[in-house]
Amino acid sequence: MVYTQNQIIASPLRNNYHRGIIKSVFFFILFLLLAVIVQAQSLSDIQNLRVDDLSNAQLEQLIKRAEASGLTVNQLEALARERGMPAIEAAKLRQRINELQMSVSPQDQLNDISSGRSVNGIAGPDLFDSIRRSDPYYDLTPFQKKIFGYKLFHNRELDFSPSLNLPTPQSYVIGSGDQLLLDVYGASQQSFDLNVNPEGRVFLPNVGPVQVGGSTIEAATARIKSALGRIYSGLNGSNPNTFIQLRLGNIRSIKVSMVGELTKPGTYTLPSFATVFNGLYAAGGPNENGAFRNIQVYRDSRLVATVDIYEFLSKGDQSSNITLQDNDVILVPAVQARVEVIGPVRREGFFEVKSDEHLNDIYVYTGGFGSLAYRDRVTVRRIENNQRKVIDVPSDQFQSFSLEDGDEILVGEALERFVNRVQVTGSVNRPGEYSFENGTLTVKGLIEKAQGLKPEAFVNRATLYRTSSDLTLAAESLDLKGILDGTEEDLKLENEDLLFIPSRYDIQEEYYVKISGEINSPGTYPYASNMTVGDLILRSGGLLQSATNSSIEIARRVRDASSGKIAEIKTLTIDPNLELSPEEKNEPLQPFDHIFIRRSPGFEREQIISIQGEVVYPGQFAIASANERISDVIKRAGGLTQFAYPKGATLVRRTVYFKGPTDEELKEASLREIKENLNPETNRNINEAEELLYERIDQKLTQKEQEKLIEEREQERMKLFESSYMNDTLFRDSTLNKARIKEQDLVGIDLEKIMKNPGSDDDLFLLEGDVIQIPKQLQTVRMVGEVLLPTTSRFDKKNSLKNYISKAGGFTEDARKSKTYVVYANGDAKRTHNYLGFNIYPELEPGAEIVVPKKPRRNRLSAAGWIGLASSLATLGILLDRLLQ
């Protein structure tokens, strides 16, 4: 086989391609295995974790690994305890997880729930993202956050990138790769674009190479000026007329080595304008063990600068923040001495100290003492000779006390005690704390400082609470009235005394009176001294039209129960126009009285009945008297028409379960109609009196709506049938309830007989809500129930009930013929009678309805039932036979 040149070349390329794919797949599988191993290892070694060394990001990864393994937060903590994690570390783990969960805002939780995502036991990944966005130091451990200066190089919102738009600094050192822009101006004008070659030279046309590498801009300008002086004679001399300007174009890059205790040590490529801080920021700054106050910059193996970051953080001093040059080395040594400050200072944490610094110097970095700090002494915990010791340092030794590595400086808090405080509470105009003037402030003077007593102050007695020297509480009763009027000796106050002056209302029950009955706004109202019944009636909106001004009852509490009385009842008559009468004035109300306003005996609200059908004037009618009957209202309606069928008339009457509108609802409906008729937007212009009436009605309706809303909310809390009805078996039967709780019933009447004999027993008295229905002449009979063809047939008085059943196709097999009944047009019903085995069916009338019920279902006796019955009968026969022997 002969291969072409392309095939020969493509074959190894193809093989390399396949090898690359195989290698990629192999590394991908290896990566997955390592990830699983790392995940399992992290959970298996959970007992060795130090919670303080975990950042929020690392804690998040731990939680996600637990979730991937199906563990909740509680199960994760239990696993750690089971694997041997100390109880203190387990408690810290739980606290850190709780803090992480609490960092999630309620809005984030709401969004997470609304999106349908859920995570077992911990906030979801999206919630972690929200914490990352809100915390710029999310990746730092609690220990790292406490190191002063550590956050400087880990703040994602802080950028140390050098500004490249600065004017060319004269001290800038030119190096290989820089672009120099040379402008000649004045008597001669020319521009040169010069690049510094690796030997540090630039080539000037007509002049030749000029050495500028390693020189500053200022020195390079002088050299180039000297070289160009050969061409431009105006550059030199005492009175030059030609000038030059040297500036940087494109800035070169430099390489800087970052070594030592850094977060990300290595060699970094930086702009030539970069400073030491730029390099430190690129390397992530010093790590936990790195020094912040002794950062060294080496150039050509010589120490050229020592940077103290604390000087920048505390004073803004950047004098040591020099510009870096190519091949510079920044060395961050390990920290030599670090102390921790704990307590009420402006900034707690770990601080690096130098050998010549004292305790007073460290407060520059902490921001000084807090407002609650105890400044006279601090406590220093120190490790000395492999043992711990405590050193008390008074304030006069702060400037001379030297610090050592590992010192813990504990700053105490001021005592929660006052040296010159007295307090007054209760019924004074300005209760609160007041300064105590030693030995001179008295009870009366303290009340004067509080701008006197309130009018409701109870002056018969006050209590002075005094704190003893052993901090126990003592109480002393004072005759406040005597102290104020000078009849009792004024008491001198001591430190931490508290004077309590009660109010009369604090030591007595709130007084009220109640009113109910025929009143506009019944309810409970505050009691006022010398209040009369008329005053309370005015307060509760006045009497209703149905109210009587006589026989008003006052129910009064009885203080002496030995008499057997429960309440003292008084009867009162007031003036109908609410003028103050001597009787009312002599009977003032007392606290807790209950006033009952009775309904006037002669007052009756109109009662409406309705007549429908074949009368001359159908419609609604008001009942004229309590003994008005059906015949009376028929006459008022003009009598029956010529088409009326009186035998089919019915009466629909309300039952006791009828839930019609209440008097309050009827009143509200009337007010709404008035308001609608007075509405200026839909009706004519109204005058001032009508406008005032419209506003009053609108205010009353708004108040009623608010009361109704409160009542509806209260009813929603109540469960249906929680009263005694739940114990009524009738209310447990839904079928029986429908029949029992009907709001209206059909009452059968014989209107033909009523009209012939007015006032007879058939002529019923009318009640509110009655509906009399008088149909036209009926000419049909209806068959329903168990007939083959339920239908309606023309009435023929010659036909019997059986004839009509035949017209409906006859009875069905399930028809219960003996229980057939007829419902007449007026609502009466008659059933079928049985006489000597014959069914005697009721007579029919026009509009009647024949109802054939269905036979009840009977369960047939099974074979086992028959056998059991036969056995019982046999046993009974044997027993009778033995009894008869």
Number of C-alpha atoms within 10 A of each C-alpha: 2 6 8 8 8 8 11 11 11 12 11 11 12 11 11 12 12 12 12 12 12 12 12 12 12 11 12 12 12 12 12 11 12 12 12 13 11 12 18 15 11 17 20 13 13 19 18 15 17 14 21 14 14 20 20 23 17 16 19 17 14 18 21 19 17 19 17 11 13 11 18 18 18 12 13 23 19 15 18 23 17 11 15 14 20 16 11 10 19 22 15 15 22 17 13 19 19 13 12 18 16 12 15 17 12 10 9 16 15 10 13 18 11 10 9 7 12 13 12 11 14 18 21 16 15 14 20 19 12 14 21 15 12 12 14 15 20 19 18 19 18 17 15 21 19 18 20 21 21 20 17 16 20 19 15 13 7 12 13 15 16 15 9 13 6 8 8 14 13 14 12 18 21 24 26 20 18 23 20 20 16 20 15 19 15 13 13 14 11 10 12 14 14 17 19 20 17 12 12 19 19 23 16 16 9 9 13 11 14 16 16 23 21 15 17 17 22 14 17 20 19 14 16 21 19 14 16 21 16 13 11 17 14 18 23 16 9 7 8 12 15 17 17 19 13 20 16 19 15 13 16 17 19 20 17 21 20 23 18 20 19 22 19 17 21 13 16 16 15 21 20 22 23 23 19 24 22 22 22 22 20 21 21 17 27 27 21 16 16 22 25 25 19 20 22 17 24 17 15 10 9 10 12 13 18 18 22 19 23 20 16 15 14 12 11 10 13 15 11 19 19 17 15 26 22 19 16 21 23 25 23 26 19 18 20 16 16 19 22 20 21 16 19 19 21 14 18 17 17 23 20 21 24 18 11 8 15 18 19 16 18 19 17 13 19 19 13 16 17 16 12 15 19 16 15 13 17 19 17 19 17 20 14 10 7 7 7 9 11 14 11 13 16 13 14 11 14 18 12 12 16 16 22 19 17 14 19 20 22 18 22 18 15 13 9 6 8 11 11 15 17 22 20 22 16 19 21 23 16 17 20 13 16 15 16 21 14 13 10 10 18 16 21 19 17 21 19 14 17 19 13 16 19 14 12 13 18 20 20 12 15 19 16 20 17 20 16 13 7 6 8 8 11 11 13 10 11 22 16 20 15 15 16 16 10 11 10 13 13 18 14 14 23 21 19 21 22 21 24 20 25 20 18 14 12 13 9 8 9 11 15 15 20 20 21 17 18 19 22 17 17 20 13 15 15 13 18 15 10 12 17 17 24 21 16 21 20 14 14 19 12 18 21 15 12 18 19 20 18 16 16 20 18 23 18 19 17 14 11 9 10 8 8 8 12 14 14 12 15 13 12 15 15 20 13 11 8 16 10 14 12 9 12 19 15 10 15 14 23 19 18 18 22 20 25 19 23 18 20 16 9 7 11 9 7 10 15 16 18 17 21 15 19 22 22 15 18 20 13 14 16 12 18 14 10 9 12 16 21 23 22 19 20 19 14 13 18 12 18 19 15 11 14 18 22 24 22 26 25 23 23 17 20 19 13 11 11 13 9 11 10 9 10 11 11 12 12 16 14 12 17 15 12 14 19 14 13 21 16 14 8 9 10 10 12 13 10 9 8 15 15 12 15 20 13 13 18 15 12 12 17 12 12 14 12 11 11 12 12 11 11 11 10 10 11 9 8 9 8 10 10 9 9 7 12 12 11 10 9 13 16 12 10 10 10 12 12 11 10 14 13 13 15 15 13 14 14 19 23 18 25 13 14 19 20 10 13 16 17 13 9 17 20 17 15 25 18 14 17 18 21 24 20 26 21 16 16 18 13 15 22 21 23 17 17 23 24 18 17 18 15 17 14 13 18 14 10 7 11 13 19 12 12 22 22 13 17 20 14 17 18 15 12 14 19 16 19 17 17 22 20 24 18 22 24 24 19 16 15 15 16 16 15 12 8 6 8 9 14 14 20 17 13 22 20 20 23 24 20 27 20 23 18 17 13 9 7 6 6 7 10 9 9 9 11 11 12 12 13 12 12 12 12 12 12 11 12 11 11 11 10 8 8 6 5
